[in-house]
Every structure is written in C-alpha cells, then in structure tokens.
Amino acid sequence: MKRVEAIIKPFKLEDVKDALAEIGIEGMTVSEVKGYGRQKGHSELYRGAEYVVDFLPKIKMEMIIDDKDVEQVTAAIVEAARTGKIGDGKIFVSDIEKIIRIRTGEIDTEAI
C-alpha cells in the first residue's frame, strides 16, 4: 500500500478530484496549506505599500492506494494539475505499513 500526497494549486482541486474519480479513487483527505518552493512567493501592493507574500496558498491531497494503482494515480494527478507554469506542485509517494478501519476492524487492503 502507498500514501500519495500531492501539493497542487487551489484552482486545480476539482480537476484533479474528477480525474481521480474517473479511475476509481474513492477516498482522499484534502487540506488547505501554505508553502513555497522555487516560486519563492511574490510581491503585492496593498494601499500603496509593497509587501512580500512568502507562503502561497496550496492544496494538499492525501490518499492511500494499492501498490498496483500508483502509476495510474500519479499520471492522473500530473495530467489534471499541470498548468506548465512554476508552482504547479509536487507528488510524494511513500510506503504504508498497516491500515485498520476503526468501524469494522478490517485490515490493510480491505480497509482502503
């Protein structure tokens, strides 16, 4: 089992969610986060004063999937989230050792 975490631009959330639904991904956790990478923020004007916005708003999507679905899921996220501009985001894939569904006690793949 794998955990897939994707950091994407906020306006791409619906596109990515729809792309994942098309390939059968049913569950995910979505958080509003802030951060920066190579983009390093930007400057804005407010009441005539310029200030730097270091942390940009992003969306963090997390899902636990079966090992066999990793390539399909990551490809769907890349395709749906890509704008071709700096700040499109990143995808992280990591191993999950154990899953337990609290309500039923199901374990591992049955609990996904």
N, C-alpha and C positions, 0 to 999 in steps of 0.2 A: 504494500500500500504506500501511496505517496501523498505528501501535502504539496499542493500547488498554491503559491502565493503570487499574486500579480498586483503590481502597483501601476495604475493607469490614470489617464486624465479623467476628471469627473464627467465630462460630457460624453465619454465613450462607454459609460457603465451599461446603458440599455443595449447598445450594440453588442457588447461582449456577453451580457446575460442572455440575449436572444441567440447568439451563436452557440453558446454552451447548451442551451435548452434544445437546440436542433440536433445536437449529437448525444442527447440523453443525460446530461449532467443535471441532477435534480436539486442538490443542496449546496449551499455556499454561505459563507459569512462575509458581510461587506461592512467596512469601516471607513469613515472619513478621516484621513490622516493629512499631515503636512510634512514636507521634506524638500530636499533639493539634491541634485547630483551635479552633472556637468552644466546644467542650466544655471545654477548659482543664483537663482532669484532674478528680480528685475526692479527697476526704479519706477515709482509712480508719483504723480503730483496730487496733493491734497491741499486745497485752499492756498494755492500758490507756493507751497513748500514741497520740495522733492524729498522723498524718503525711499529707503530700500526695503523691499519685501524679500527677506531671505528664504522663508519657508513658503513653498507654494502648495495650494490645496491639491490633494490627490485622493484616489480611492484605492483601498487595499481590499482585494478579493482573496478569500481563502477557501479551498475545497480539498477534501480528501477523496482520492480516486484509486481505482485498481491500477496496478503496475502497467497492465496492457493498454490503458487508455491515455498514458502520459503524452505520447507524441500527438495524438488527435486533439487532446485538450489544449496543449501548448500552441499548436498550429492554429486552432480556432481563436485563441486569445490574441495571438500576434496579428492575424488577419483582421480581426474586428477592431483592435485597439490602435493599429498603426495609422498615423497621420503623415509620417515622413518628416516631421519636424522634431527638433530637440525637445526632450521631456516626455516622449511617448511612454516611457516606463520600463519596467523590468519584470521578469518572471523568475521565481525561485522554486526549485523542486527539491524536496527533502524526503527522507525515509520516515515512515511511521511504524513504530514497533507494535502497538496494540490499540485497538478501539473497543470500547464497551458501550453499547446502547443502554442507558440507565433504565429506561422504562421496561425493556423486555429481557435484558441480560445478554442479548446477542453479542457475539464477539467477532472482531476483525471484519472480514469481507461481508458477512451477513449484516453487520452494523452500519455499513456505509450508507 
